């Protein structure tokens, strides 16, 4: 092939692979939500995991897009049947990650983004370790974290103090993640997270089509 001529996709780029469960966690104000939104916009093959919840639907929310809104009775039945990867009760309402749709999607090579805390991450990793990639986002400093929280202009001093205390507790679990990225610049942080996703997609254990491909190469 002549140098500079566009090449068609290599065979190994189109080999089937198993999808992954990409977790983003961070203390409030560290930039997790911003990074997650940018990642979903930039990666069309990455879908947001939609949790089930017992809390009432809010104005502007869509059932099945923002959450699967279900009754407490239905949620309890799913817990009893072991249908959640992870679940928790937060401020009187229950939230959980259903297994069914994600399991079938992973087999088809679909990737899912999870915006969950360290406790949910632990539960998910215990139940689906081979499919999970854990990324924790840190603020550059506690002073900067406080500045970002105050800059929102939505919380009282008491609420910000509580968020700061919780942030320090969450940060203490940084070593339970596969990757840790400091968000001192949103674009730089986003670039690093995107690189992690690209590398994990190419992990040998996820390239399920490699076995037959290599067998064919070595035959003869």
C-alpha positions as CSV (number, residue, x, y, z in Angstrom):
1,X,0.0,0.0,0.0
2,X,1.3,3.4,-0.9
3,X,2.5,5.6,2.0
4,X,-0.2,8.1,3.1
5,X,-3.1,6.1,1.5
6,X,-6.0,5.8,4.0
7,X,-6.1,2.2,5.4
8,X,-9.3,0.3,6.0
9,X,-9.9,-0.8,9.6
10,X,-7.6,-3.7,10.6
11,X,-9.2,-7.0,11.2
12,X,-8.4,-6.9,14.9
13,X,-10.2,-3.6,15.3
14,X,-13.5,-5.2,14.3
15,X,-13.1,-8.3,16.5
16,X,-15.9,-9.0,18.9
17,X,-15.2,-7.9,22.5
18,X,-17.1,-8.0,25.7
19,X,-18.4,-4.7,27.0
20,X,-17.3,-3.1,30.3
21,X,-18.7,-1.3,33.3
22,X,-16.9,2.0,33.6
23,X,-17.3,3.6,37.0
24,X,-16.6,7.2,37.8
25,X,-16.6,8.3,41.5
26,X,-15.5,11.5,43.2
27,X,-16.4,13.7,46.1
28,X,-19.1,16.3,45.4
29,X,-17.5,19.2,43.5
30,X,-14.5,17.3,42.1
31,X,-16.0,17.4,38.6
32,X,-17.3,13.8,38.1
33,X,-20.6,15.0,36.6
34,X,-18.9,17.2,34.1
35,X,-16.5,14.5,33.0
36,X,-19.3,12.0,32.7
37,X,-21.3,14.3,30.5
38,X,-18.3,15.0,28.2
39,X,-17.6,11.3,28.0
40,X,-21.1,10.4,27.0
41,X,-21.1,13.1,24.3
42,X,-17.7,12.0,22.9
43,X,-18.2,8.2,23.1
44,X,-21.3,7.1,21.2
45,X,-20.7,3.5,22.1
46,X,-20.9,4.3,25.8
47,X,-24.3,4.4,27.5
48,X,-25.3,5.6,30.9
49,X,-26.4,2.9,33.3
50,X,-30.0,3.8,34.4
51,X,-30.7,3.0,38.0
52,X,-34.0,2.0,39.5
53,X,-35.4,4.2,42.3
54,X,-38.3,4.5,44.7
55,X,-38.2,8.2,44.9
56,X,-41.0,10.2,43.1
57,X,-40.3,11.4,39.6
58,X,-39.4,15.1,39.4
59,X,-40.4,17.7,36.8
60,X,-38.5,17.3,33.6
61,X,-37.4,13.7,34.3
62,X,-38.3,10.9,32.0
63,X,-39.0,7.3,33.2
64,X,-36.4,5.0,31.7
65,X,-34.0,7.8,30.8
66,X,-33.2,9.4,34.1
67,X,-34.3,6.5,36.3
68,X,-36.6,3.5,36.3
69,X,-39.2,4.8,38.7
70,X,-40.7,1.9,40.6
71,X,-42.7,1.3,43.8
72,X,-41.1,0.2,47.1
73,X,-42.8,-3.1,46.8
74,X,-41.4,-3.8,43.4
75,X,-37.9,-2.6,44.5
76,X,-38.0,-5.0,47.6
77,X,-39.1,-7.9,45.3
78,X,-36.0,-7.2,43.0
79,X,-33.7,-7.1,46.1
80,X,-35.2,-10.4,47.3
81,X,-34.7,-12.0,43.8
82,X,-31.1,-10.8,43.6
83,X,-31.8,-8.6,40.6
84,X,-29.5,-5.7,41.5
85,X,-25.7,-5.4,41.1
86,X,-25.8,-2.9,43.9
87,X,-28.4,-1.0,45.8
88,X,-28.6,1.5,48.7
89,X,-31.1,3.5,50.7
90,X,-30.3,7.3,50.5
91,X,-32.4,9.9,52.4
92,X,-35.3,7.5,52.7
93,X,-35.4,6.4,49.1
94,X,-33.8,3.3,47.5
95,X,-31.6,3.3,44.4
96,X,-30.2,0.2,42.6
97,X,-28.5,-1.0,39.4
98,X,-30.6,-3.7,37.7
99,X,-28.6,-6.7,36.3
100,X,-30.7,-7.9,33.4
101,X,-30.3,-5.3,30.6
102,X,-26.6,-4.7,31.5
103,X,-25.7,-8.4,31.4
104,X,-27.2,-8.8,27.9
105,X,-25.5,-5.6,26.7
106,X,-22.1,-6.6,27.9
107,X,-22.3,-9.8,25.9
108,X,-23.0,-7.7,22.8
109,X,-19.9,-5.5,23.5
110,X,-21.8,-2.5,24.9
111,X,-20.1,-0.3,27.5
112,X,-21.9,1.3,30.4
113,X,-21.0,4.3,32.5
114,X,-21.8,4.3,36.2
115,X,-22.0,7.4,38.4
116,X,-21.9,5.9,41.8
117,X,-20.1,6.3,45.2
118,X,-17.4,4.1,46.7
119,X,-19.9,1.9,48.5
120,X,-21.8,1.1,45.2
121,X,-18.4,0.6,43.6
122,X,-17.5,-2.0,46.1
123,X,-20.7,-3.9,45.6
124,X,-20.5,-3.8,41.9
125,X,-16.8,-4.9,41.9
126,X,-17.7,-7.9,44.2
127,X,-20.4,-9.1,41.8
128,X,-18.9,-8.4,38.4
129,X,-15.1,-7.9,39.0
130,X,-13.9,-8.9,35.5
131,X,-16.2,-6.4,33.8
132,X,-15.6,-3.4,36.1
133,X,-13.2,-0.5,35.6
134,X,-13.0,1.8,38.6
135,X,-11.9,5.5,38.2
136,X,-11.7,7.9,41.1
137,X,-11.5,11.7,40.4
138,X,-9.7,13.8,43.0
139,X,-9.8,17.6,43.4
140,X,-6.4,19.4,43.3
141,X,-6.8,20.5,46.9
142,X,-9.5,20.8,49.6
143,X,-9.4,24.6,49.3
144,X,-10.2,24.3,45.6
145,X,-13.0,21.8,46.4
146,X,-14.5,24.3,48.8
147,X,-14.2,27.1,46.3
148,X,-16.1,25.0,43.7
149,X,-18.8,24.1,46.1
150,X,-19.2,27.7,47.2
151,X,-19.2,28.9,43.6
152,X,-22.3,26.9,42.8
153,X,-24.3,29.4,45.0
154,X,-26.9,26.8,45.8
155,X,-25.9,25.5,49.3
156,X,-25.8,27.1,52.7
157,X,-22.6,27.3,54.8
158,X,-23.8,24.4,56.9
159,X,-24.5,22.2,53.8
160,X,-21.1,23.0,52.3
161,X,-19.4,22.1,55.6
162,X,-21.2,18.8,55.6
163,X,-20.2,18.2,52.0
164,X,-16.6,18.9,52.8
165,X,-16.6,16.5,55.7
166,X,-18.2,13.8,53.5
167,X,-15.7,14.5,50.8
168,X,-12.7,13.8,53.0
169,X,-14.4,10.5,54.1
170,X,-14.9,9.6,50.4
171,X,-11.3,10.5,49.5
172,X,-10.0,8.0,52.0
173,X,-11.3,5.2,49.8
174,X,-9.2,6.3,46.8
175,X,-7.1,3.0,47.0
176,X,-10.2,0.9,46.2
177,X,-10.0,2.1,42.6
178,X,-8.0,0.9,39.5
179,X,-7.2,4.5,38.4
180,X,-7.0,7.8,40.2
181,X,-7.0,11.1,38.3
182,X,-6.6,14.6,39.7
183,X,-9.0,17.1,38.2
184,X,-7.0,20.4,38.2
185,X,-8.1,21.1,34.6
186,X,-11.3,19.7,33.2
187,X,-10.1,19.1,29.7
188,X,-6.8,17.5,30.8
189,X,-8.7,15.3,33.3
190,X,-11.3,14.3,30.6
191,X,-8.5,13.4,28.2
192,X,-7.0,11.0,30.8
193,X,-10.3,9.4,31.6
194,X,-10.9,8.9,27.8
195,X,-7.5,7.3,27.5
196,X,-8.3,4.9,30.3
197,X,-11.5,3.9,28.6
198,X,-9.8,3.3,25.3
199,X,-7.1,1.2,26.9
200,X,-9.5,-0.9,28.9
201,X,-11.6,-1.6,25.7
202,X,-8.5,-3.2,24.2
203,X,-7.7,-5.4,27.2
204,X,-6.9,-8.9,26.0
205,X,-9.4,-10.5,28.4
206,X,-12.2,-8.5,26.7
207,X,-11.2,-9.3,23.1
208,X,-13.3,-12.4,23.0
209,X,-12.9,-12.7,19.2
210,X,-9.1,-13.0,19.5
211,X,-9.1,-16.7,20.2
212,X,-10.6,-17.7,16.8
213,X,-8.6,-14.9,15.1
214,X,-5.2,-16.1,16.4
215,X,-6.2,-19.7,15.8
216,X,-6.7,-18.9,12.2
217,X,-3.4,-17.1,12.0
218,X,-1.5,-20.0,13.4
219,X,-3.2,-22.7,11.4
220,X,-1.4,-24.2,8.4
